[in-house]
């Protein structure tokens, strides 16, 4: 018959500038694809050098070593008898035509898009490649591959998300197989957008769509979440995992080209109307199908089951932590565990990581076993279960002070016991008094808390001293805890400030939020609470129920009769739910103070009066602008939320503001004065979001 094709796509855990490891993973994926009978193999974007090279793309070494790896791949017998992104002969170089240049992406900083639609030129290959392939030049430009039995066209990553994606015109011109090499990162609630775009691409005019993606942490704040897939005529027929500790995952599918042609026969009769210049075709003396293929079963449509946000938090940051730990060469993690929602969420994510590691070892993943043995420093070690593994690689410490309550101490201890971490209680009072003693000797003054008659400045300074002492002690114990027990290596310090606290700056600069990495820095308080509910049910962590019921507090001011007088939401003047709404309006809806006020008076009309909305907007922007400087030193955090205030490359803003916002706030006041006075039945009610 000669009409069925077996195609392969993959997700690879590539690492920026790890040329040797990247080459090995590429070869392994090609080998698996061939074993599964594939005649075409698709890999992720920039798979040779790694997507996250950033300004290393400027270096000539990056290009040189990429060509050296390409030469190695071309020399390998593994790449024979299959069409690959890299193969025994270079058929064409198809440059990217639409750059990802928004959000976390800055491709225009390092690359230029190919602007000449349907045009091709000859590109002279480096001498090292010429010696392998015998080619002097290769077609370079907007073109497609024409095999003996089909036609293959390419779009790259962000081009799928464009309103004028290349697959549209390629499909109208008869291209039957579309491929997409991608480096698409994880965000909460994003996976369905990607899947729907791919299904839509082949629903409109038929065709086969192969999607490949990076997977894992390649050296930065983002986690690439796999999801390699194959779709035909609007249906997904094969898919890979979204989260996995497997470095190489290959997905193959056998499909009937006649299904594409039949689908198009009726649907696309008018396709020639208004069509652009035909695609430039590079003819290839190669067939994707075999003459006698009637015995080959074709893949049928499957249902894609998406993870809940709580499951995503348990998987994405956990995989990211594992990649960071095994590639950093450290011996585990240390977490200051306060007994609150945030640090408890970080602790639960580490436990989820241990669950994934144990599952991978049980499934026979030799690389994970090799890595975990290196982390614990024992070549004979095999993890038995997550709690036992936690005890080997995870240390928690409760840093108590005279302002700490027994409740938070007990909650931290109980959770540590249920997770299995090595837990310590550390008193910081002696260190705090020593630092204040130095100040007193120099100035002759001893600051007091507000509760004891001190000023606001004294009160804030005394809170900050406690917070910063905890950071110093966290790093001391991270560096020397293993040494104290006669073990090699050190521990990575984990932070636990959520995205809403970063947005308002509701944390002390250089306190325990200053860590090596932070798995929850891009996650909202609301999502973290839901995640803890999920963990309490899935893992039967009873301690989480008390943690969820307790009001969030920093515990930096004196207790009154042993009870808390300080809560986070009272300090901030708004709830965490309200902060999430404000954060999305600021970043996603691109609102300044006035436009945010104009939206919120309608969104919150049943809860707050215009005057109250104005007060909240003004309070937020004052806090935000006063504390924006903290974002310049914030701990590198897992990027999970589209309203993250991360200053590194996602949310680029000044950090010295006119915090009075004179003109903007006057516009709000003028608007309030023109509105009828209304009151709400319950101004203390929390906003529904």
N, C-alpha and C positions, 0 to 999 in steps of 0.2 A: 504493500500500500504506500509506504513512504510518506506518511503525513503526521505521525506522532513524534513529538520532540520531548526529550528529558532535559530539563534545565535546572541549574543549581544557583542558589544565592546563599549568603552567609552573614553572620555577625562575628566580628573578630575583636578581641580585647587588645587593641593595639596601644602602644605607649609612645608618646612623642620622643623622637630621636633614638628610640631603641631599634636601630636598623636590623640588628641580628635577630632579636626576638620577633620583630614584625615579619621578617622574611620567613622565619620558621613557621609562623602561624599561617602565612599566606600559602606556603607549600603544603602544609598539612590540610588546609581547606580544599586545595585543588585535588590532592590525593583522595580525600573523602568523596568529593564530587565525582571523580572518575570511577571510583569503586561503586558508586550508586548509579552509574550508567549515564551521567550527564555529559552532554556535548558542548555545553556552554556554562561557564562559571562567572558569577558576578561578585565583586568584593566591595567593601565600603570606600567612602571618599578618602583620598590621601592615605591609603592603607600602608604605603611603603614607609613614609616618614612619620606618620601619625598626624591627626588633624590639629592637635593643640600646640604646634611648634611656635605659634605667635611670631615674635620678632626674629626668631631663628630662621624664618623664611627668607629674611634678607641676606643670610649668610651663604656664601658660595659653597661652603661645606655641605649644607643641607641638600642642595641640588646635586653636588658631586656624589655624595653617598647614596642618594636615591637612584641615580643612574647605575652606581655600582651594584646595588641590590637588584635592580632590573636586569643587569647583565647576569647575575647569579641565577635569577629565575629563568631567564632565557636559555641558559646553559643546562638547566636541570631537565632530566628526562621526564620528570613529573608533569611538565607543561606541554608535552607533546600530545597530539590527537585530541585537543580540546580548545575551544575558543575561550580565552580568558581576558581579563583586564590586562594581564601580562602573559604573553604566550611565546611560542617558538619563533614567531615572526610578528613584527608590529604591523598591523593592518591599517590603523589610523590613530590619530590623536584628536580626540574631540574635546576642545576647550570648553570651560564653563561659560555660559552666556548671560546668566543672571546671578549676581553675587548676593550672598546672605550678608546683609549689612545693617541689621537691626538687633535690638535686644543684646544678647551676649556676643553676637557675631560682628567681626570687623574685617571681613574678607577684602574690602576695597583698600585697606591699609597695605596689604601685601600683594594683591593680584589685580589684574585688569580683565574685565569680561571681553569675550569675543563679540564684536558688534556687527559683523558682516554676515547677515542672514543668508543662508544657502550658498555661501562662498567657501572655497577651499584653496589652500596654497600648499607648496611643498616645504617641508621642514627638514633641514639637514640634521641627521642624527649624530650624536657624539661618536668619536672614533671607536671607543670601547664597545659601543652597541653595533656599529657597522661591522666590526670584526666577528661578531657572533651571528648576525642575521644576514650579512652580505648585502644589506640595503644601504644606499647613500642617503636617500630621502624617504619621507613617509607623508601621506596626506594629512593635513592639519586644518581643521575648521569644522563647519556645520555640515556634517555628512552622516550617512548611515551605511550599514553593512548589508550587502545583498548576497546571501548564500544561495546555493542551488535550489533550496526549497522554501526559503522565507526571507524576511527582511527585518533587521534589528536596528532600532534607533535608541539613542541615549538621551536622558535628561539627568541632571546632577543635582541632588539634594534640594536646595531652595527653589529650583525651577519648577518642581511639582507644586509648590505653594503659590506660584505666580498666577494672576488672572489670565495670562496668555502663555500657559505652559507649552513647551515644545511638543509634547505628545499630541496636542490637538491637531496641529498641521501635519505632523508625521503620520498620524492615523488616517487623516483624509487623503494622504498621498500613498497609502498602501502599506505602511510599516505595520507589521503584525506583532512584533515583540518589542516592548519598551523596557529599558533597564534604568534603574536609579541607584547610583552609588551615593550613599548619604552619610552624614555625621550629624545625626539629629539627637538632641539631648532630652533628658527626662524633665518634665514638669508635671506636677500633680494635675490630673484630669486632662491630659493632652493626648493620650494614645488614640482615643477615638477619632480625633481630628485627622491624624495621619492615616488611619485605616480608611476612613470615609473618603479622603482625597484619592487614595489609590483605587478604591472601588469605583468612585465616580469617573476616574480617568478612563476606565475600560467599559463603563456602562454606556457612555455617550456614543462611542463609535466602535466598540468592540476591541479585542486585542488581548494579549498576554502582558502582564506587568510583573517584573521582578524587582524587588526592593531589598537592598543590602544596607546594613548600618553598622557603625562602630558599636562597641559594647564596653562598659567599664569606665574607670577613671584613667584618663590618659595623661594625668599630671596637673589637673586644674580643678576648679570648683564644680564642674559639671559632670554628670554621669550620663553616658550614652547608653540608651536602653534597648538595644537590639531590635526585636520585632521584625526580623527578616521575614519576608512573605512572598507568596506567588498568588496572583489573581488572574482571572480570565472572565471577560464579559461581565464584569461587575461583581463577581463572586471570588472570595478568598478560598483557595483550595489547599494551601500549605502555609504554615507559619512557624516561627521560632519563638523562643521564650523572650519575654520583655526583660526579666531579671534572672541572671544566672551567673554562677561562678565558673562556668566552662569558658575557657579562653577561645575556643574555636567551636562554632556551631554552624553546620551546613544543612540547608533545607533543599530538598530536590522534589521535583514534581514532573510527572509525565502528562502531557496535554496534547490534544488533537487540533492541529492547525485548521482542519475543516470546520471545527466548531466556531472559530473566529470568522472564517469566510462565510459560513451560513448566517451567522449573526449579522454580519455587515451587509449581506446580500439584500435584505429588505430594508434595514435601518438606514443605510448610507447611500441610497440611490442618487441623492442630490448633492453628493459630496464635492463634485467638481465646480459647483457654483462659487465664484469669488475666491477660488483657491490661489494660494501664493505660488511662487516659482517652485517647481518640483525639487525634492531633496536630491542632493548629489549622492550617487550611489557608488560605493566601493565594492567591486565584485570580488567574491571569495570562492575559490575552488574547494568548497567544503559543504557537506550536508549535515544538518542537525538531526535529520531523521534517518532511519534505516529502511531498506526495501521491504523486509518482512516484519512488520510491527503490529500485525493484527492481534497477536497474543498479549501485547502490552496493555494492562489496565490503565485507564486515565484517572487522575485525581478528581475527586468530587468536592463540591462546596462544603465548607465547614463553618460552624458558628464561632465567632470570636467572643470569648468571655473576657470582659475587661475587669481588671482589679478595682476594688473599691479604694478610695483615697487612703483609708487606714491600712489596707494591704500594701499599697504603694510605699507608704512610709516605712513599713516593716521590711520592705525588700530593697528599694532603691538606695537609701542611705546606708543600709547594712552592706550591700555589695560594694559601695563606694568606700566604706571604712575598711573592708577587707583588702581591696586593691591598695589603698594607701598604706595599710599596715605591712603587707607583705613586700611592697616595693620600697618602703622607707628603711627597712633593715632593723626596725625597733622590736622590742620584746613584748609589746602589749600596750594597754591604755590605762591611764589614770584619770578618774573623774571625781571632782568635788561634788558630792551628793548631798543636797540640802534637804531632801524630803519634800520638795515642791514638784510641780508638774513638769517644769522644763528639764531639770537634771534627771528626773525619773524617766522622762521620755528618752533622753540620751542613753541612760542605762538600759532601757528596754531595747533600743536599737542595737546596742552591743550584743545583748542576748539573742536578738534575731539573727545577727551576723553569725554567732556561734551555732545557731540552729542550721543555717545554710551550710556552714563549713562541715558540720557533722553529717548532714544529708549528702553532701558532695563526696565525702570520704566513703560513706556507706554505698554510694552509687559507683564507686571504683574510680573516682577522679584522682589520678596519680599526682597531677600537678598541685592540687589543693593539699594533698597529704604531704608532699615534699615541702610546700610552703609552710604549713602549720608546724612541721618538725623543725624547720629553720627558725621560726618565730619563738618557739618555746626552748630552743637550744637542746633538743633531744632527738637524735636520729632514729631512736627506736619507739618513739611515742606515737600512739594512735588514739585520737579522741574517742571516748566512749559515749558521751552524751553532752548536750549543751551546757548544763550546769557545771559539770566537771571541767569542761574546756574554759568556761568563764573563770573558774578558780585559778587557772594557769596563766591567763593573759589579761585579766581585768581586775584592777584595783580601784576601790571606791573609798572615799574618806569624808566623814562628816566633821566640818571645822566649827566647833562649838565656841561660843563666847558667852559673856554674862547676859547678853541680850537674846540668846537662843532659848527656845522653848523645849520642854521635854517631849512635846508632841512631835515636832519635826525630827528630833533625834531618834525617836522610836520608829517613826515611819521610814527614815533612811536605813536604819539598821535592819528592819524587817524586810524591806525590799531587797537589800543586798543579800540577805540570807536566802530569799526565795530565788534570786537570780543566780547566786553562787559566787559572787565576786569576793575577793579578799578585801575585807572591810576594816577601816581604822577610825577611831575617834581621836581628833586632834584639837586641843584647846589653843586658841589664838590669844587669850587674854594677856599672857606674859609678854608676847611680842608687841601687842598693841600698847601696853603700858610702857614698855621700853622705848618705843618710838615717841610717844607723847612725853616721856621723861626727857628725851633729847631736846624736844621743842621747848619744854619748860625751862631747862637749863639755859638755853640760848635767849629766850624772850622774857623769862620770869612770869609767864602766864600759863594757866592750865585751862584749856577749853572745856565747856560744859554742854551737855545735851540740852535741847530746848525744854525737855521735861524737868530739867534741874535748874532752869533759869537762864540757860545760854541763849545766844542769838541764833538766827537761822544759819548764818555763816559757820558758827561753831558746830551746830547740829549736823550740817552737811559734811563738814571736814571730818568729824568724828566717825560718820558712817563710811566715808571713803577710805579712811585709814584701815578700818576693819576689812573692807572689801579687797584692798590692795595687798594687805598682809596675806590673805588667803591665796592670792595669785602667786606670791613669792614662795609660800610653803608648798603649793601644788607642784611647782617646778622643782623644788628641792627634793620632795619625795619621789617625783617622777624620775629624776636623774639617779637617785641613790637607793631606792627601795629594793631593786633587784640586787644591787651590790651588798646591801645589808644582809640579804639572805644567801649570799655566796653565789649568785647567779649572774651571768653576763648580760650586757645590754642595758637599755633604758626604756622608759615608757613614754608614749605620746600623751600629752595633756589634752583632754577633750573639753570643749566649751559647751555651754547650754543656754545661750541667749536666743530667744525666738525672733522671728522677723518683725513682729509688732514692737518689741522693745528696741530693736535696732532702729526702727523707723522714728521713734520718738526720742531715742537716746536715753531711755530709762535704764541705764546701767552705769556703773562707774568705769571710767576709762582706766584700763590696765588693772581691772579686777579679774575675777574668775572667768569673765567673758573673754579675756585674753588668754588664748590657748593655742595649741598647734593647729587643730582643725575643729570644726563645729558641725555636727551632722544635722542640727535642727535650725540653723541660722536662717534658712529660707522657708520655714514652715510657720504658719500662724498658730496662735494660742488655741484657737477654736479647733483646728485640725489636730493639734497635739492632744487635747483633751479626748477627742474621739478616738485617737490612736491608743491612748491608755485604757479606755473602755474596751477596745478590741483586745489588747494584751491581757487585761484582767480576765476576759472570758476565754481567750485561746489558751493562755498558759496557766490560768488559775492563780495569778498573783494577787492574793487577797489584800496585800498592803496597798495596792493601787486604789482601792475603794476609799480608804481614808485620805489618801493624797488628793484624789479628785474632789472630795467633799470639803477640803480645807481651803480657806481664802488664800490667794497668792500673796506672799509677803517676803520682803528682803530680810527681815529680822535684824535690822541694824540700829534700831532705837530701843531704849529701855522698855521692858515689859511693865505692865501695871497689874499688880497682884498676880504675877505669873502669867498674865494673858496678853495677847497681841494688841498693840495700839496702832500698828502700821500695816496697811495693805497696799498692794500695787495699784489697784484701780482707783483708790482714794487719792494716792499720790499723783496719779496721772490726770485725774479729773475726767476720766471717761473709761468705758468698759473695753475689754479686748475685742468684743464683737464690733463695737463702734469703730475701733482702730482699724479693723480689717476693711470695713467699708471705706473709711477715709484713705487708707493705703491704696486701695484699688483705684479710687478716683484720682489720687495724685499721680500715680504712675501709668496705669492702663488708660484711663480717660483723659490724662494729661491736663488736670485741673490745677489752676492756681487758687488762691484764697477766695476770690470773688466767684469764679465759676463753680467751685466746690460748694459754696454757700447756696448758690442758685439751684443746684441739683438737690442738696440735702433738705432744703425747706419742703420739697415735695416728697422725697423718700422717707423723711421722718415726721411728716405732718401730723400723724396720729400719736406721736410720742412727745415731740418737743415743739415749742413755739418758735417763730423766727428769731426772737431775741436769744433764746437758749441755743438754737443752732449756731447763731453768730458767735456766741461765747465759746462753743466747742471748737468751731473752725479756727477762731483766733488763738485759742489755747494750744491747739495742735500745731499751728504754724509757728508759734513762738517757741514751743518745745523743740520742734523739728529743726528750726534754724539755729537756735542756741546750741544744739547738740550735734549738728551735722558734722562737725570736725571729728567726732568719734568714729565716723564711718571710714576715715582715712587710715585707721589703724585696726579696724575690726578683724577678728579672726577669720581666716578663709572658711567659708561655709558652703555646704551642699546647696546648689541652686535648685530650688524646688517650686518657687512661687514667682508669678509674673509681676508682682508688685514689690519685689525685693529692693531694698535701698543700697545694695552692695556697691561700694564706690569703685571697685577694681575695674570693671569694664561694662557693667550692666546699667548702672544708674549714675550717669556722669553729671554732677552738679557742683557748684561752688561750696566751700565749707566756711566762708566768712560772709554772713548775711547782715543786712540791716534788719535786725530782729523786730523792729517796730512796725514794719510793713505799712508805713504811713498811708500811702496812696491807696493800697489795696483794701486796708481795713476801713478807710473812710468811704470807699465805694460800698462796702457791706453795710456800714452804719446808715448811709443815705438810703439804701434799699429797705432796710428795716424800718426806718422812719416813715416810709411811704406805704407800709403794709398795715392792714388792720390788726389791732392788738387781739391776740388769741391766747388762751391758756390751755394747758393740757391737764387731763384728769389725774395724771400720775407722772410727774416730771422725773421721778426716780426710777421709773420702769426701764428695763434694759431694752435696747433696740432689737427688733426681730430682723435677722439677716439670713 
